[in-house]
């Protein structure tokens, strides 16, 4: 455990670490750095391996690449279709996220701020969806999607992602819309603002912090989906429509057979880097948003 | 008030339609399909009542998978929450303390950002990455062991029934700790610093402050974490399927994987749905149980 020292130094309360502390809590740092290494080393290893030749990978997992072999990346992008899968993922998640946020906000807004018969039942129906494991739905969902002719299609997957994101979205945003002040809404109504304009011009902009929180949560949920695409992107020609998660696992199997390890690592790195980069850009919003979303 | 009614309808009907078709109807059908012997090859099936559940009760593969989920259910939350609390409290209050108060460590932001990395990578990336990490000759796990002279410990991790489950378990902990570090340290931000200062003045050790102050004050968050991790542990599908596919010889099988294979490899849709129903009741029981067990008086500040 950390060693504590109480220093008796006059310093204004707002000043941040003015001088090096007398005793640095070495042990806490050792633990913290240890875990930081544990989280980053595998990722770094994958990135480094993506530049190696297969021979370098096979002989020593520790060695550095003798030169940067971008051709591995090219192979993964073109021949292993990681580029296409990435694009599919982006299309599906973009569409699903937009749909989730729009429909979720609409339902939540009405449920939070209007009184009508059956309101409670509708709310419970939405929120109840959070209790059910996705696995329970898998078999019938496959047939529902197939009967609609949407099996193995990007629109089908988009709709399913959006539908399964609704419970949490409605739950979170209903609570959020309730906290918004009524005075603004009343003032807008007095000024002759209709229900629709009130929602799109006044309430939605006011709900921005809540929308961002739940949007980040939904993005991670949808981007990380594995079982839904696995079940729904089957059938003839479906492999052209695969999303990244599926494409990457298929790549792992194929390249394992072929012994193209560098191609696999390159594919993995291509899949990994943009998300890490986006996260590094927005990490403040991601972390505060998730914390707010989880704590309710 | 006609406009208002119309407004409510136009705002509720589209989301309800989407939700009804893709979520409510499959859930409802699952219970019904679970009572049939539908094989999926033909549209014909018979109602067999509770036969699927009787078969489930005597299915050794199911119980084997369930046992693994049960182990995860205990170990995943315990390990993840303990590590999460440990790191979060070091980050939030583990730094030096002076007259100004108790501080987080230097670089707290850095740790929070880095720890979260596995969480933003999709589960498929995590799975493939760790499959390679565990690879007997090319993987880094054995690479490290050999580098520090422990060649004897370098084994075929995923090929050995004794280790495969634990390998998967380790990955689950690895990928989730960061999220709970962020979650817990957010909760710890709202604890007044003077509580720690008072305790430290009274001669409390760091461990005591963690157990007596931090944990009770973030208990709500721990409870939420527990439920989320329990749900994750009942699933476990993606990581298991990618890394070991349940093997070798079912040594890392989980219920979700049973369901998936029963349905989409064997085409036994009725039986698979019964597994789904079992999973549902399991989830429900576990959630209710945890909420009950972890219920405590909320500490108001």
Interface residues (C-beta under 8 A of the other chain):
Chain A: X1 X2 X4 X5 X6 X7 X8 X9 X10 X11 X13 X15 X17 X21 X22 X23 X24 X25 X28 X29 X31 X32 X35 X36 X38 X39 X40 X41 X42 X43 X45 X46 X49 X57 X58 X60 X61 X62 X99 X103 X104 X106 X107 X109 X110 X111 X114 X116 X122 X125 X126 X129 X131 X132 X133 X134 X135 X136 X137 X138 X139 X140 X141 X142 X143 X144 X145 X148 X159 X160 X162 X163 X164 X166 X167 X170 X194 X195 X196 X199 X220 X223 X224 X225 X226 X227 X230 X231 X234 X244 X245 X246 X248 X249 X251 X252 X261 X264 X265 X268 X271 X272 X275 X276 X278 X279 X280 X283 X286 X287 X288 X290 X291 X294 X295 X296
Chain B: X3 X4 X5 X7 X8 X11 X12 X14 X15 X16 X18 X19 X21 X22 X23 X24 X25 X26 X27 X29 X30 X33 X83 X86 X87 X90 X91 X94 X95 X96 X97 X98 X99 X100 X101 X103 X105 X106 X107 X110 X111 X112 X113 X114 X115 X116 X117 X118 X119 X120 X121 X122 X123 X124 X125 X127 X128 X129 X130 X131 X132 X133 X137 X138 X139 X140 X142 X143 X147 X174 X177 X178 X179 X182 X183 X186 X187 X200 X205 X206 X207 X220 X221 X224 X228 X231 X234 X235 X237 X238 X242 X255 X256 X259 X260 X263 X264 X269 X272 X273 X275 X276 X277 X279 X280 X283 X284 X287
